[in-house]
Amino acid sequence: MRVYRLDNADARQWQAFVARCPSATLFHDLRWSRAVERAFHHRPAHLVARDRDRVLGVLPLFEV
C-alpha cells in the first residue's frame, strides 16, 4: 500500500471510491472540497491510500 497526496489524475478514482463507500459523507466528496477552497481559500492536502490500481482509502485534509 502507498499513501500520497491527491493529484488531478486521481480525482475520478477518488470520486468512485467515495460513491461506493458506505461510510463516506458529503465531506469526502471533491465537490465539497472545491467549495471550501473557493469560499475560504484553504489549500487541499488530500491523501489517497492505494494498492496498485485500487484505491483503499481517502482522507480529505486542508491546510489552514
C-alpha positions as CSV (number, residue, x, y, z in Angstrom):
1,M,0.0,0.0,0.0
2,R,1.1,3.5,-0.8
3,V,-0.2,6.8,0.6
4,Y,0.3,10.1,-1.3
5,R,-1.3,13.4,-2.0
6,L,-4.2,13.5,-4.4
7,D,-3.5,14.9,-7.8
8,N,-5.9,15.7,-10.7
9,A,-5.2,12.3,-12.3
10,D,-6.7,10.5,-9.3
11,A,-9.8,12.7,-8.9
12,R,-12.1,10.3,-10.9
13,Q,-11.0,7.3,-8.8
14,W,-11.4,9.3,-5.6
15,Q,-15.0,10.1,-6.5
16,A,-15.7,6.5,-7.5
17,F,-14.3,5.3,-4.2
18,V,-16.5,7.8,-2.3
19,A,-19.6,6.8,-4.3
20,R,-19.2,3.1,-3.3
21,C,-18.0,3.5,0.3
22,P,-21.0,3.2,2.7
23,S,-19.3,5.3,5.4
24,A,-18.3,8.2,3.1
25,T,-20.0,11.5,3.7
26,L,-20.5,14.8,1.9
27,F,-17.2,15.9,3.3
28,H,-15.3,13.2,1.3
29,D,-16.7,14.4,-2.0
30,L,-14.3,16.6,-4.1
31,R,-17.2,19.0,-4.9
32,W,-17.3,19.9,-1.2
33,S,-13.5,20.3,-1.3
34,R,-13.7,22.7,-4.2
35,A,-16.4,24.7,-2.4
36,V,-14.2,25.0,0.7
37,E,-11.2,26.0,-1.3
38,R,-13.1,28.7,-3.2
39,A,-15.0,30.1,-0.1
40,F,-12.3,30.0,2.5
41,H,-9.1,29.8,0.4
42,H,-7.9,26.7,2.3
43,R,-5.5,24.6,0.3
44,P,-6.4,21.0,0.0
45,A,-3.8,18.4,1.1
46,H,-5.9,15.3,0.5
47,L,-4.4,11.8,0.9
48,V,-5.1,8.7,-1.1
49,A,-4.2,5.1,0.0
50,R,-3.7,2.9,-2.9
51,D,-2.6,-0.7,-3.7
52,R,-1.5,-0.7,-7.3
53,D,-4.6,0.5,-9.3
54,R,-7.1,0.1,-6.4
55,V,-8.0,3.0,-4.0
56,L,-8.2,1.6,-0.5
57,G,-9.0,4.8,1.3
58,V,-9.2,8.6,1.1
59,L,-8.5,11.4,3.7
60,P,-9.7,14.9,2.9
61,L,-7.4,17.4,4.6
62,F,-7.0,21.2,4.3
63,E,-4.0,23.4,5.1
64,V,-5.5,26.3,7.1
